[in-house]
Structures are given as structure tokens and as C-alpha cells.
Amino acid sequence: MDTMPSTFAWLAVDAEQRRRMMEAVDQFRDETTIDDLGVGAIRDAFSDTLFPGTSTLHTRLRYVLFIPWLMQEASKRPTAGEMATRYHDLERDFIGALERGTSDDEPGIIGRRAGKTLQRVPSVVYSGMLAQWGILERGLTSREFFTRVEAARRLDAEAPRAEDGGLAAERIPDGLDPSLPAPPDHLLKSADFRLLPGEVEYLREAITRTNPGTLIARLVQERPAGWTDADSVPSAPWAPEILDLLSHRADGELRSLLDLAERFSLHIHGANLLYNLLLAEATSSDPERFRDDRVAHYRDRLASWADETAASRPFDSEDLLALGQLMAARRRNYTDRTRTFLESWCEQTRTPHTVADSTATRQLITDRERLVKQGRARLRPGNLKALNAWSGASGAGRNLFRWPNVVTLLQDLYDAKENA
């Protein structure tokens, strides 16, 4: 009987659920993604539409090739059980190969600290991207892949030979893209994140073919002007240098989506800043708690936000309708309470300079947090434990819909094209 390691085995549905769970946990470390006011589903709908397959957990682009290459390596074993055991070990042993092939300060190695005790394996982290980009058959589990490989070998051995010497039986597809580039020599001994020219072309074609009309498909084909290295990346997905790539006619829908995303990001940012101001006021009785005056800090930020919002086009009823259509298209939950909250907030932002001291907006934010977080609400009377846990900033960053993560992936692609 084969002995199997006691570990998570990357199931098609469970892997996606686990990935989202891990992503939710990681969001508590990122000011732009904490969701105290219950708009995370809208944030994710924009992110998935602009950059399908991506996640805040992704570190480097070449992992989408490492994973299927390791699967192929594991499939050299004779049985599905032995393949699965080998694959379990390979994902952890591969950390050493990356460490040997890169410098000590190379970012993005999954499991550098955990080593062989790694629980968040790359195949789980990148499962959504592999399926979305057509590299791996959607819904395929690693165990099913190995089972297919074993079954195909058995059929090959049992099948009668055709007259030309080939196999007469139809082959079982293993679920990996047949166009996948071959792995480099000595992959398991030493590996790095530098994409080879053939790998760049493969990924550009795969992303564009499987996700036409998206911003990531556009950006893998053409680098924005002025983006020369990691220090010169555009500040946001709607930055002028990116919009310059998009035709008003051919890319009209994408430009409209970016406009909607930019203005939603701006308007909801004010709600998060006001939420933090309320928390700062609620904790202001302890002047030694923070290094600076948090009340003054958030009042200053709200003043700057109000200036920018006043110069922007309002988020009106047509925008809210477009938002609802986006949520429906992405099959994201969009409740009546969330819709009502956004309608009320956007109405208040028509006079943005009054938001900080408006009784109505303050009550709107307080009620929304209580509805979303219920017993965990920091602004709930008497909930001192939750209030005292506030670090001084909670979701106070402007949402860029995974742009910082996407930038890293695109930089890997651009660097490879430049060095080819």
C-alpha cells in the first residue's frame, strides 16, 4: 500500500476556498485591502475584471511555469500515489533550488522561511491563475492529473499498435496546456525567476487568448511609456501613461471600466478615512498611544481627499447601476444594504468638504460598521477591547485593485523582454 503524506492535496474547489481564505488573512497586513465597511466584494469584482487570475498572494510570474513543470517531474514516478508523494516533496524541495539560483535578497520566494514545513504551497496560491490563464484545465486536481497520467500509460501499454507503428487508442489528455514550454535543464538543482524568451511569448499568448479585452491582456502586449524599471511604474491602473495605450474606440469599454474603478476608489476612500477619524477621536483620550496626533492626521487626509473629490465627477445613479451590472457579471454578492449604503455615501460626497463634521455621514459610517462587523465593531458602545486593538490605521490606503501585485508580475515579463 502506498504511504501518503498527511497534507493538503490541492482540491479543485477547496483550493480556491483556501486561497481566498489565505488572501483574506493577508489583507489584514495591507492598508488598502482591509474591509471594515463591507465593500470587499466590489473591490474584488474590479480586480478580477481588470486583472483576471491574479491575487494579492502572488509573488513572481514564473511560478505559473514552475508548478506545471514540477507536476510533470513528479509524473515520472510509476503510480499516481507515488507521483502525489513526489509532488508534495518537490514543492518544498524547490525552495532550495530557488535559493541556490538567486541572491540572498531576491524577493518572492514562497517558503523561504518556512522551508519544508511550508503549508501555503505555490500550487494552492497560484491555482486560480493557472486555470484562468489556460495553463491548467479548470477544476483539475493534482491527484486527478496523476491519475490521468497513470491511466494513459496503462492504455498505451494495452493498446494495439496501428499500421504505422503508432498507438491505435485515443490518448487521454492530462489537463496541462500542450503548448507549455519545456522546463530548463537542471531545474531542480538551481532555479531563478528570469523568464526565457520562449516563456515570455507563451505567457503573452496565453493571457491574451484567455482574457481578451482585459487590462492585463493589454499590458502584457505593450509596456506603458516611461515604465523602465521598478522605480518608474505608473502609480495606478488608470494612470495617464496607461490610458495612452488604450484606444477610445477599440478599448472604449475598458476605458469606461477604469474610469468607474478610479472614481469608486476615490469616493470610498473618503468613507474609510472618516471611519479612521472616528476611531482616532474615540481613542484620543490617550495622547501617548501614537507617535503623532491621529485626529489631526485624518483631518488633513480628509481635507486633501475632499479637494480631489470636489474636482472629480460625482459617483451618480448611472455609476451605481454600472456597479451593479459589474457585480452581477462577476457573480459577486451585492446586497440591498450595500447598495443603499453606497447611494447614501455618494450623495454625501457631493459636498465633500462637509463630510468630516457631518452628523449624517458620521452616523452612516458608524451604522455601516456595526452592520458589517456586528459584535466586533470598534465603534460599538462599550466594545473597548476592539477599539483598543486599533493600530492607528485600518483600511486607510487608496484601493488600487491589486495593482502593486500586478506590477511585480508585469515587471518580470518586461525585464525578460528587455534582456532577451
PyMOL commands that set and color helices and strands:
alter all, ss='L'
color gray80, all
select helices_A, chain A and resi 12-27+40-50+63-74+80-101+115-117+122-125+127-132+142-158+197-210+215-221+240-243+252-282+294-310+317-329+336-348+352-357+359-376+384-388+403-419
alter helices_A, ss='H'
color red, helices_A
deselect
rebuild
show_as cartoon
